[in-house]
Amino acid sequence: MKKVMLLFFLILFPLNVKASICVMDTDTKRLLSGYGEEEVRLIASTTKIMTSLVVINNVDDLNKEIEVTDDVLKSFGSGIYIEVGEHIKIIDLLYGLMLRSGNDAAIMLATYVGGSMEGFASLMNETAKSIGMKNTKFINSSGLENDKGEGNTSTCYDMAILMSEAVKNETLTKIMSTKHYGVQTDYKYYDWYNKNKLLSEYKYTTGGKTGYTEKAYRTLVTSATKDNKNLAVVTLNEKDDFEKHKNKYEETFKKYKITNIVDSKHFLKKEGYEVKKDINMLLLDSEIKDVDVKVTYLSDALNRAGYVEVSLKGKVYIKENIYKREKEKSILTRIRDFFKLF
């Protein structure tokens, strides 16, 4: 009787599973805030960020036109409704994948690049491992669950790592930030608008991907830039995801400041060495005292003299090469070099 009453209660008042959320500095891949960031969850169509990254990294010519095969008939859920026999460019499939979450586009891209869904999933998992996603497993390119209820799984933290990599890719960033895209194939004209409404509602947004299945619920991965501060926000199983992302961005942009750690104009110049660029880090005022700079010299280096590491509370977030500084030429040498040009 008690079991029946418990089941009845759960049906009327289902347990509220807490969402996972994290905010990351995409320049250093440093987790700035979050909760449940290491909980493994289904990620639905935010999967397609990895799908796009794998395609871009494994295709030499994104403008190549391919023919839609009958593999596309396996697609269900959201789609761009391409047809068997239709010819469409890979780059256009990527836009359809990211703007409209086309599962049919996901299938075509996976079979073309990986030879099969299994082959493509292997490439996805290899990429995940190489960029530091330690608690992620991909089984397909779309994010849908299979007949057994199994789907792609990851954590907020891992997905923020993925987004940090994605924003470094110019092609993918351009696609993710596009609000509207039109394309003509040999069959028809497509007119797509981005489902990521944060692009229109929050002016600092630079990209992202939405996701939803009944089992995963709402998933959202986005990026934003303000005053040279570059952030990613990830929410899994969050009802008010768009509003949550906006609030987290504003809260974080306000709290954190860009702090110059290494000034390239003066750093190591007296010792005869240099770094090629300034090293900055997004920090709270209270964290500055916990930053440490360590220089390591390499005696057998050919092109570099060593490297400098910037750590916070013992964890290294930035590593840059240092080089032997070239001696400045005298005025007489510069005059001689000038006349050698003639």
N, C-alpha and C positions, 0 to 999 in steps of 0.2 A: 504493500500500500504506500509506503514511504517513497519507493522508487517511482511509482506512478505519479504521486504528488510533485516530486522533484522534476520529472519530465514535463508535467503540465506547467509548472512554474517557469521552466526554461523556455517553453514555447511562447508563453505570454510575455515574459521579461527576459529576453536573451542577454547573455553576458556581454558586457561592453569591453571588447578587446582593445586595449590601449594602442594607439598609433605609435609608430617609430618615426623619429625625425632627427635630422642632423644638419648643421651648417658648417661648411668647409671653405677655407681659403684655398682657392684653386691654384694659386701660384706656388704654395708650399705643401699642399695636401694636408694641411693641419686642421684637425677637427676643432672648431671653435665652440660649439655647443650642441646639445642633443640629449635624447633619452631613447633607450631601446635601440641604440644605433648598431648593436652587434646581434640583434635578434634576426634569425634567418626567416624570411617570409617570401611568399610568391610576389613577383614583381610585374606581372602582366606586360603591357605593351611598352613600358619603359625599357624593356629588352631591346627595342629597336634602335636605341642609341648604340649598343654594342654591334648589332647587325650592320648598321651603317658604317661604323668604324672598321669592321672587318672587311666589308666590301671595298671601301675606299683604299685600304691598305693592301688589298690583293688584286686590284684591277688597274692595269696600266692606262687604259683609255675609257674613261667614264662616259664619253660621248658615243661609244660603240652601240650600235642598234642590235638588239637581240629579238628572237621570235618567241612569243609566248607559247609554251608547250601545254600539254594536257595535265601536267602536274598542278596547274593552277586550279583545276577542278576540285582539288582537295581542300581548297580554302573555304572558310566560313567565318562569320562574324564581320567586323568592319572590313571594307575593301575599297579599291578604286575601280573595280569592275572591268579589268582588262580581259580580253577574249583570246581564246586559242587561235593561233595563226597571226595575231596582231604583232606588228613590229614597233618596238619602243626602246628608247635609249636607256642605258643603265642609270644615268644621272636623273632621268625623269622618274624612274622607278624609285630612286632614293627620295625624291621630293614627295612622291605619292605615299611612300612608307612613313616619312616623318610628319608630313602635314596632315594626312588623312588616316594614318595608322593602318594602311592597306595590308591586310594579311595575305592577299594574293600577291602583292609586290614582294612581301617577305619570302614567300615560297619561291618565286621566280629568281630572286637574287641569291637565295641559298643554294638552289639546285645548279644555277649557273656557276657560281664561285666555288662551291664546295663539292659539286658533283652529285650530292645527295644531302638530305637534311642532316643525316648523321655526320657526314663529312664536314658540313658547315658548322655544326654544333661543336665539333672537335676544334675547329679554328677559333671559335668563340671562347672556348674554355682555355685554349693555349694563350690567347690574348689576355684574358682575365688574369691568368697566373702571372704573365709577364709584367703587368702593370701594378701588381700588388693586391688584387682582389682575392682574398684568402678564404672567403666563406660563400662562394658563388658557384652555381652549377647551371649550365645551359643545356637544354635538350632540343630546343628549336629556335627559329629566327623570329617568331611572332610574339611569344609570351603567353599563348593560349595553353590551357591545360589539356592533356590527352585524355583518352577514354578511361584511364585509371585514376584520373584526377591529379596527375603529376604535372608540374610545370617548372618553369625557370625560377630558381630561388637565389636570393642574395640578401644583403643587409643594407641598411641606410648608409653605413660607412663605406661599404664597397661600391655602392652606386654613386656616391659622391666622388670616390676615387675615379670611377669611370667618367663622370662628367668633367672632372679636372683634366683628363686626357682628351676628351672630346673637344673642349674649348680651345685646345692647342692646334686642332686641325682646322685650317682655314675653310676647306670645302664643307666640312660638316657644320661648322659654325654658321656659314652662309646659309645652308639649308635650314638649320634649326631656327634661325632668326627671320626667315621669310614668312610674311603674313599671307601672301597670295601668290599663286603660281598657275600659269596656264601652259598647256602643251598640246600640240597637234600630232597625232600618229596617222598611220595609213588607214585607220578605221574610224577615228572620231577625235573630237576636241575635248580636253579635260580642263576643268576650271576648279582649282582647289584652294580652300582657305584653311589656315592652320588652326587645329583644334586647341592649341595652347593659348587660351584667352589672356594669359598673363602678359603676352606680347603687346596686347592692346590696353590692358588695365594698369600695367606698371611699366613706366617708360624706361626703366633701367634694365629691363629683361633683355638678355642676349641670346636665349635659346632654351631648349628643354623638350620634354616629351611627357605626354599624359598616358595613363593606363587604367584599364578597368576590366575585371572579370568578377563574377559573383563570388568566387572563392577568394580572390586576392583583394577585392573591394577596390577603392580608389588609390592609385599610385601616381606620384608626380615627381619628376626630376627637372629642376630648372637652374639657370645661371643668370647672374646679373652683375653689372659693373657700374660703380659710382665713384667719382673722384679717384680713379685708378685703383680702387679696391675691387677685387674680383672674387665673387662668392658663388657657391652652389648650395642649393637647399634641396633636400630629399625628404619626402613624406611617403610612408607606406601605411595603408589602412587608415587614412585620414579623411573624414567627411568634408571638412571645410578647407580643402587643400590649397586652393588659390589664395584665399584670405590668409591662411597660415603662412604661406610663402612670402607674401607682401609684408606681413608683420615682422617676420624673422629677418628679412632683408633690412628693413628700416631700423629695427632694433640693433642689428649688428653693425651696419654702416655708421650708426651714431656712436656706438661704444668703442669701436676699434679705430686706431690711427695708424697711418703709414709712418714707420719710424726708420730713419736711416741708420743702418748698422755699420756699413763700410762705405767710406767716401773714396771712390776710385782715384780722385785727384791727388790724394795725399797718402793713402794706405800703402805701407811698405816702400814708399819711394826712396826714403833715406837708406834703406837696406839694399836698394838696387833692383827691387821687384815691383810688380804692379798687378792689379786685376783690371779686366777690360770694362767693367761696368759697376755702378753703385749696387750695393746689396741692401735692400729694404725689406721690412717685415711688418706684417699687420699685427699690432700689439695693443693690449690694454696698458694704460699708464703704469699700473701696478706690476706689470710683467717685465718692464725694461731692465730692472735690476737682476733678473734671472736669465738674461741672455748672455751667452758665452761665445767668444770668437777664438777659434783655434787654427793655427797655421802649421801645415806639415810640408816640409821640403823633401823633394825627391832628387837624390844625387845623380841617378841614371836617366833622368827625364830628357827627352829629345825636344819636344815642342813646348813643354811646360816645366816650370820649376817646382811645382807642387800644387797644393790646393788649400783653400780656406773653408772651414766648416762653421756654420752658425747654428747653435743649439739653444733650446729653451728648456730649462729644468732637466738637462741631461739628454734630451732627445734632439738629434740632428735634423734640421728641416731644410737647410740650404747648403749646397756644396758648389764652390766655384774654383776654377783653375787660377793659379797665379803664374806669372811669366817673368822671365828676366827682362828687366827694363833696358830698352835700347838707349845707348848713350846719345845725347843730343849732339848733332854735328856743329862744328864751329862755323862762324860766319864765313871764313875763308873757304872751308870745305863746301858749304852750300853754294857759294859763288862759282867754284870750280865745277860742281855738279850741274849748275844751271847752264854753263857754257858748253858742257859736254852734249847737251841736247841739240846743239846746232852743228 
